[in-house]
C-alpha cells in the first residue's frame, strides 16, 4: 500500500500489534466479567440467564460485525450519518494500515469488535429477570445494527458528523456507555416493571459481584489502554487514569453510603468502581491523573444518587444500566469537554485543541451536542424496536409464569448450582399442588349456628379426670362457629363435642 504522497508506510510495529491484540483479549474477559457482575446482583433463579446472555451477545455481534457491522462503522466512503458496505464480509480488510500507521486493519477490526459485542449486554441488564431469551437474541442483533453502529460511526467514523464536529471520545463513552445506558432506560419503560413476588429482588451472590468487578476492572485496562492503538505513553496515561478513576469512584460511593446509612457495603464499592470506569472511558487519553480522580469522585456520587432515583420515579432498571452507564457516560462526556488538555493529548503526537480549561470552551458545546444526539437516537430507536417486536409477536418479556419460576428454570432447564434448581423445582411443585387443591375444594357459605348455653363456667375433662376453667379448654370448632368474648363468657364453646373415652366434654 502507498500513501497519497507515494511513500510506502512502515511495516506494522510488532510491539503495537501485540499490545492491541492483548488488549483485545482483555476486553473479551470483560464479557464474562459482566455476566458474573449481573448474575450476582440478580436473584439466583435468574443468574444463569444473565451469564448466558452476555456470551450470547459476543457470538451474535461478532458475526454481525463480520457481515456488515465493521463496514457500517469504519467504512471510509460513507456519508456523515452511516457507513456503507465498503468492508462488508471484511472484504478489503487485511494487512493495510489505514487506521493506525503501525497497526494492520485486521487487528483494529477484532479489537473494535469486542467493543460492539459487550455493549448490548450492558443494555439488557435493565430488564434482567423478565426478558425472554430468544427474542432478546433478536433484539441484540437489531439493536447493534440500528443503534450501536450508527452512533459509533458518528463518533469514530472517518466522515462521522460528530467526529467532524470535533466531539472527543477516546474509548467509547458515547457509543458504548451512553448508548447502552439510555437504551436500558428505554427498555425498562417499554417492557415494564417486574411483577410482585414472594421472593423480593436482591443480590443473591456478592462473591460473584466482586469477581465480576475484578474482571471488569482488569479488562478495562485493555479497553481504554489499547484504544491508543499503540504501546506508547498515551496508552500508559489511559491505563493510569482508568485505575485512578475506578478507585476514586469506589471510595466516593462508599462515603455517600456511609453518610446516609452509617454503613458501607461491598455492592457499593463495586458499583462505585464501575461508575468511575464508565466516566473515565471517553476521557482517559485526554486528561491527566488529577482530573481522573475528579472524574471518579463526581461519577461515584452522581451514579449513587441516580441509582436511587428509580425508586421515586417509578421505573424498574433492574441492574442500573441507566443509572451506571447512562448517567456515568453523560458525566464522563461532559467533563471531557472541561478537562481535556493539549499536553496529554500530544503524548503520541496527536494534535487537538483540548477542553475549556485549555482555553477551548466550545468543546463543552460539542460534547453536549454529542450527548443529546446519541441519547435521543438510542432512546427512540430502542423503544421502537421493542414495540415493533411485540407487534410481530416477538415480545421481549417472558410470561408471568416464567417470570415467577425464573428464566433459568422456565427457558433453560438449568441453574447456576444444583441445590438452586432443586429448591426452585420444589417450590414450583408446591405452589402448583396447592393451586390445584384450592380449585378442587368447593366454596360453601357457612351455616349460621346459634351458640349453645353452658350452665357452668367449669368444664370436666374425664380423660384426665381434672377440673379446669372452661376458658382454658382448647376446642376444635367448625369454622362457621363464632366465638365472641371467649375470655369473658363461656357461651358457644362447643358445637360438635368430640367423644372422649365414651363420655362427652361439658359440664
C-alpha positions in Angstrom: 0.0 0.0 0.0 1.2 3.5 -0.8 0.2 6.8 0.8 -1.2 9.6 -1.3 2.3 11.1 -1.4 3.7 8.0 -2.9 5.7 6.9 0.1 5.5 3.4 1.5 4.3 3.2 5.1 6.4 1.5 7.7 5.7 -2.2 8.4 3.4 -2.9 11.4 5.2 -2.5 14.6 5.3 -5.8 16.4 5.0 -4.2 19.8 1.9 -2.2 18.8 0.3 -5.2 17.2 0.9 -7.3 20.3 -0.3 -4.6 22.6 -3.6 -4.2 20.8 -4.2 -7.9 20.5 -3.6 -8.4 24.2 -6.0 -5.5 24.8 -8.5 -7.4 22.6 -8.2 -10.4 24.9 -8.6 -8.3 27.9 -11.8 -6.8 26.6 -13.0 -10.3 25.9 -12.5 -11.1 29.6 -14.9 -8.2 30.4 -17.8 -10.0 28.8 -18.0 -13.0 31.3 -17.0 -10.4 33.9 -20.2 -8.6 33.1 -22.1 -11.8 33.3 -20.8 -12.5 36.8 -21.4 -9.0 37.9 -25.0 -9.0 36.7 -25.7 -12.6 37.8 -24.6 -11.8 41.4 -26.8 -8.8 41.5 -29.9 -10.8 40.5 -31.9 -13.5 42.3 -30.4 -17.0 42.0 -33.3 -18.2 39.8 -32.2 -15.8 37.0 -28.5 -15.8 37.5 -27.5 -18.3 34.7 -29.6 -16.5 32.1 -27.6 -13.3 32.7 -24.4 -15.1 32.3 -25.6 -16.7 29.1 -26.9 -13.5 27.5 -23.5 -11.9 27.9 -21.7 -14.6 25.9 -24.7 -14.9 23.5 -24.1 -11.2 22.8 -20.5 -12.0 22.0 -21.4 -14.7 19.5 -24.2 -12.8 17.8 -22.5 -9.4 17.5 -19.1 -10.8 16.2 -20.9 -12.5 13.3 -22.8 -9.3 12.6 -19.5 -7.4 12.8 -18.1 -9.7 10.2 -21.0 -9.4 7.9 -21.8 -5.7 8.0 -21.1 -4.1 11.4 -17.4 -3.2 10.8 -18.2 -1.7 7.5 -21.1 0.4 8.8 -18.8 1.9 11.5 -15.4 2.2 9.8 -16.0 2.5 6.0 -14.1 5.4 4.6 -16.6 6.3 1.9 -19.8 6.7 3.9 -21.8 9.8 4.5 -22.0 11.8 7.7 -24.6 9.6 9.4 -23.8 6.0 8.5 -21.1 3.9 6.8 -21.8 1.7 3.8 -20.9 -1.7 2.5 -17.3 -0.9 1.6 -16.0 -3.6 4.0 -18.9 -6.0 4.1 -17.8 -9.5 5.0 -14.5 -7.8 5.7 -13.7 -7.6 2.0 -10.6 -5.4 1.7 -9.7 -5.7 5.3 -6.3 -7.2 5.6 -2.8 -6.0 6.5 -3.3 -2.4 5.3 -2.7 0.3 7.9 -5.3 2.9 7.1 -6.5 3.4 10.7 -3.2 3.5 12.5 0.3 3.8 10.9 1.8 0.8 12.7 -1.3 -1.4 13.1 -2.9 -3.7 10.5 -6.6 -3.2 10.0 -7.3 -6.8 10.9 -6.0 -6.2 14.5 -8.1 -3.0 14.7 -11.2 -4.8 13.4 -11.2 -7.5 16.1 -10.4 -5.1 18.8 -13.3 -2.9 17.9 -15.5 -6.0 17.5 -15.1 -6.7 21.2 -16.5 -3.2 22.0 -19.5 -3.9 19.9 -20.0 -7.3 21.5 -20.2 -6.1 25.1 -22.5 -3.1 24.5 -25.9 -4.7 24.0 -25.3 -6.9 27.0 -24.9 -3.8 29.1 -28.4 -2.5 28.0 -30.2 -5.8 28.6 -29.3 -5.6 32.3 -32.1 -3.1 32.7 -34.7 -5.8 32.0 -33.0 -8.6 33.9 -35.3 -11.2 35.5 -38.0 -10.6 32.9 -36.6 -10.9 29.4 -37.3 -13.8 27.1 -34.1 -15.4 25.7 -34.8 -15.9 22.0 -36.5 -12.5 21.4 -33.6 -10.9 23.3 -31.1 -12.5 20.9 -33.0 -11.0 18.0 -33.1 -7.7 19.8 -29.3 -7.7 20.3 -28.8 -8.2 16.5 -31.2 -5.5 15.5 -30.1 -3.1 18.2 -26.4 -3.4 17.3 -27.2 -2.6 13.6 -29.6 0.3 14.3 -28.2 1.9 17.4 -24.6 0.9 18.2 -23.3 1.0 14.6 -24.7 4.5 13.7 -23.6 6.1 16.9 -20.1 4.5 16.7 -19.8 5.8 13.1 -20.8 9.3 14.1 -18.2 9.2 16.9 -15.2 7.4 15.2 -16.0 7.1 11.5 -13.8 9.0 9.1 -16.7 11.0 7.9 -18.9 10.7 11.0 -20.6 14.0 11.8 -19.7 14.1 15.5 -16.1 13.3 14.6 -16.0 16.1 12.0 -17.7 18.4 14.5 -14.8 17.8 17.0 -16.5 15.9 19.8 -14.0 13.9 21.9 -14.4 10.3 22.8 -11.2 8.3 23.4 -12.6 4.8 24.1 -16.4 4.6 23.9 -18.2 6.9 26.3 -20.8 7.7 23.7 -21.4 4.6 21.6 -20.7 2.1 24.4 -21.8 3.5 27.7 -24.3 6.3 26.9 -25.9 4.3 24.1 -26.4 1.2 26.3 -27.4 3.2 29.4 -30.1 5.3 27.6 -31.3 2.2 25.7 -31.5 0.4 29.1 -33.9 3.2 30.3 -36.0 2.8 27.1 -36.1 -1.0 27.6 -37.2 -0.6 31.3 -40.0 1.7 30.3 -41.1 -0.3 27.2 -41.0 -3.7 28.9 -42.4 -2.6 32.3 -41.7 -3.4 35.9 -41.0 -6.9 37.4 -44.2 -8.5 38.8 -44.6 -8.6 42.6 -43.2 -11.8 44.1 -42.8 -13.5 47.4 -39.0 -13.5 46.6 -38.0 -9.8 46.8 -35.3 -8.7 44.3 -31.9 -8.5 45.9 -28.3 -9.7 45.1 -28.0 -13.4 45.6 -24.2 -13.7 45.5 -21.9 -10.8 46.4 -18.9 -13.1 45.7 -20.0 -13.2 42.1 -20.4 -9.4 42.1 -16.9 -8.9 43.4 -15.4 -11.4 40.9 -17.2 -9.7 38.1 -16.0 -6.3 39.2 -12.4 -7.5 39.3 -12.7 -9.0 35.8 -14.2 -5.7 34.5 -11.6 -3.6 36.2 -8.8 -5.7 34.8 -10.3 -5.8 31.3 -10.9 -2.1 31.3 -7.1 -1.6 31.2 -7.2 -3.2 27.7 -10.5 -1.5 26.8 -9.1 2.0 27.4 -5.3 1.5 27.1 -5.4 -0.3 23.8 -7.6 2.4 22.4 -4.3 4.4 21.9 -3.7 1.8 19.2 -0.1 1.5 20.2 2.3 0.8 23.1 3.1 4.4 23.9 3.0 7.0 26.6 -0.7 7.8 25.8 -1.7 4.2 26.4 0.1 4.3 29.7 -1.8 7.5 30.6 -5.1 5.9 29.7 -4.4 2.9 32.0 -3.3 5.1 34.8 -6.3 7.3 34.5 -8.6 4.3 34.4 -7.2 2.9 37.6 -7.4 6.2 39.5 -11.0 6.9 38.4 -12.1 3.5 39.4 -10.5 3.8 42.8 -11.9 7.3 43.4 -15.4 6.2 42.3 -15.5 3.2 44.6 -14.4 5.3 47.6 -16.8 8.2 46.8 -19.7 5.8 46.6 -18.8 4.3 50.0 -18.6 7.8 51.5 -22.1 8.7 50.3 -23.4 5.4 51.6 -21.8 5.9 55.0 -23.1 9.5 55.3 -26.6 8.3 54.5 -26.8 4.9 56.1 -23.9 4.8 58.5 -22.6 1.7 56.9 -20.6 0.6 53.8 -21.2 -2.3 51.5 -19.3 -4.5 49.1 -22.0 -3.8 46.5 -21.5 -0.1 46.9 -17.7 -0.4 46.4 -18.2 -2.4 43.3 -20.9 -0.1 41.9 -18.7 3.0 42.6 -15.7 1.4 40.8 -17.8 0.7 37.7 -19.2 4.2 37.8 -15.6 5.6 37.8 -14.6 3.3 35.0 -17.6 4.3 32.8 -17.0 8.0 33.4 -13.2 8.0 32.5 -13.7 6.0 29.3 -14.3 8.9 26.9 -11.5 11.0 28.6 -8.7 8.6 29.6 -6.4 9.7 26.7 -7.3 13.4 27.0 -6.9 14.2 30.7 -4.3 14.0 33.4 -4.2 11.9 36.6 -5.6 14.6 38.8 -8.6 15.1 36.5 -9.1 11.3 36.5 -9.6 11.5 40.3 -12.2 14.2 39.8 -14.0 12.1 37.2 -14.2 9.2 39.7 -15.5 11.2 42.6 -18.1 13.0 40.6 -19.3 9.8 38.9 -19.3 7.9 42.2 -21.5 10.5 43.8 -23.7 11.1 40.8 -24.3 7.4 39.9 -25.1 6.7 43.6 -27.9 9.2 43.6 -29.1 8.1 40.2 -29.4 4.5 41.3 -31.9 5.6 43.9 -34.0 7.9 41.6 -35.7 4.9 40.1 -37.5 4.1 43.3 -39.0 7.6 43.3 -39.6 7.9 39.5 -41.3 4.5 39.2 -39.2 2.7 36.6 -37.6 -0.7 37.1 -34.0 -0.5 35.8 -33.1 -3.9 37.4 -29.3 -3.7 37.3 -28.9 0.1 36.9 -27.9 0.1 33.2 -29.2 3.7 33.0 -28.1 4.6 36.5 -24.5 3.5 35.9 -23.7 3.5 32.2 -26.2 6.2 31.1 -25.5 8.7 33.9 -21.9 7.8 34.1 -21.4 8.2 30.4 -23.1 11.6 30.4 -20.9 12.7 33.3 -17.8 11.5 31.5 -18.6 13.0 28.2 -19.4 16.4 29.7 -16.3 16.5 31.9 -14.1 15.6 28.9 -15.1 18.9 27.4 -14.0 20.6 30.6 -10.7 18.8 31.5 -9.2 17.7 28.2 -5.6 19.1 27.8 -3.4 19.6 24.8 -0.4 18.3 26.7 -1.8 14.9 27.5 -3.4 14.6 24.0 0.0 15.2 22.4 1.8 12.3 24.1 1.6 10.2 20.9 1.9 13.2 18.5 -1.9 13.8 18.2 -3.0 17.4 17.9 -6.3 18.5 19.3 -7.5 21.8 20.9 -8.3 20.4 24.4 -11.2 21.5 26.6 -12.5 24.5 28.4 -9.6 24.6 30.9 -7.2 24.6 27.9 -8.9 27.7 26.5 -11.4 26.0 24.3 -14.9 26.5 25.9 -16.6 25.5 22.7 -15.5 21.9 23.4 -18.2 21.8 26.1 -20.8 22.6 23.4 -19.6 19.8 21.1 -19.8 17.4 24.0 -23.3 18.4 24.8 -24.3 18.0 21.2 -22.8 14.5 21.3 -24.7 13.7 24.5 -28.0 14.9 23.2 -27.8 13.3 19.7 -26.7 9.9 21.0 -29.2 9.9 23.8 -32.1 10.8 21.6 -31.2 8.3 18.9 -30.6 5.4 21.3 -33.8 6.0 23.3 -36.2 6.4 20.4 -34.8 3.6 18.3 -34.6 1.2 21.2 -38.2 1.9 22.2 -39.4 1.4 18.6 -37.5 -1.9 18.3 -39.2 -3.3 21.4 -42.7 -2.2 20.3 -42.1 -3.4 16.8 -41.1 -6.8 18.0 -44.2 -7.0 20.1 -46.3 -6.3 17.0 -44.5 -9.1 15.3 -45.4 -11.5 18.1 -41.9 -11.5 19.5 -42.4 -9.9 22.9 -39.2 -9.2 24.8 -40.9 -10.0 28.1 -41.3 -13.6 29.4 -44.7 -14.9 30.5 -45.9 -14.3 34.0 -45.5 -17.9 35.0 -41.9 -17.9 33.6 -41.1 -14.8 35.5 -42.3 -16.3 38.7 -40.4 -19.6 38.1 -37.3 -17.8 37.0 -35.8 -17.6 33.5 -33.2 -20.3 34.2 -35.9 -22.9 35.0 -38.6 -21.7 32.5 -36.4 -21.3 29.4 -33.2 -23.2 30.1 -34.0 -26.0 32.5 -30.6 -25.3 34.1 -29.4 -23.4 37.2 -26.1 -22.0 38.5 -26.0 -24.7 41.1 -27.9 -28.0 41.6 -29.3 -27.0 45.0 -30.8 -23.9 43.5 -32.6 -26.0 40.9 -33.8 -28.4 43.5 -35.2 -25.7 45.7 -36.9 -23.9 42.8 -38.4 -27.1 41.5 -39.7 -28.0 44.9 -41.2 -24.5 45.3 -42.9 -24.6 41.9 -44.3 -28.1 42.6 -45.7 -27.0 46.0 -47.3 -23.9 44.5 -49.0 -25.8 41.7 -50.2 -28.5 44.0 -51.7 -26.0 46.4 -53.3 -24.2 43.5 -54.9 -27.4 42.2 -56.2 -28.3 45.6 -57.8 -24.9 46.1 -59.5 -25.3 42.7 -61.0 -28.7 43.8 -62.4 -27.5 47.1 -66.0 -26.2 46.7 -66.7 -23.0 48.5 -69.8 -23.1 50.6 -71.5 -20.4 52.6 -71.1 -21.4 56.3 -74.3 -22.1 58.2 -75.3 -19.9 61.0 -75.3 -21.9 64.3 -76.8 -20.5 67.5 -74.4 -20.6 70.4 -75.1 -23.3 72.9 -75.5 -22.2 76.5 -73.2 -23.5 79.1 -74.6 -24.0 82.6 -71.4 -23.6 84.5 -68.1 -21.8 83.8 -66.3 -25.1 84.6 -65.6 -28.0 82.2 -64.8 -31.5 83.3 -62.3 -33.4 81.1 -62.9 -37.1 82.0 -59.9 -38.3 80.0 -57.6 -36.8 82.6 -60.1 -36.5 85.5 -59.3 -32.9 86.0 -61.4 -29.8 86.5 -60.2 -26.7 84.6 -61.7 -23.4 83.8 -63.8 -23.5 80.7 -61.8 -20.6 79.2 -58.7 -22.8 79.1 -60.3 -25.7 77.3 -58.9 -26.0 73.7 -61.7 -26.6 71.4 -61.6 -27.5 67.7 -64.7 -26.0 66.3 -66.4 -25.7 63.0 -65.2 -22.7 61.0 -68.8 -21.4 60.9 -68.9 -21.1 64.7 -68.4 -17.6 66.0 -66.9 -17.4 69.5 -67.2 -13.9 71.0 -65.6 -12.7 74.1 -64.1 -16.1 75.0 -62.2 -14.6 77.8 -65.3 -13.2 79.5 -68.0 -15.7 78.6 -68.3 -19.5 78.4 -71.0 -19.5 75.9 -70.6 -21.1 72.5 -67.6 -23.1 73.4 -68.7 -26.3 71.6 -70.8 -27.1 68.6 -69.9 -30.7 67.9 -68.4 -32.1 71.1 -66.0 -35.0 70.4 -66.3 -38.3 72.2 -63.6 -38.9 74.7 -63.5 -42.4 76.3 -67.2 -42.8 75.9 -68.1 -39.5 77.6 -68.8 -36.0 76.4 -66.9 -32.9 77.1 -69.2 -30.5 79.1 -70.4 -29.6 82.5 
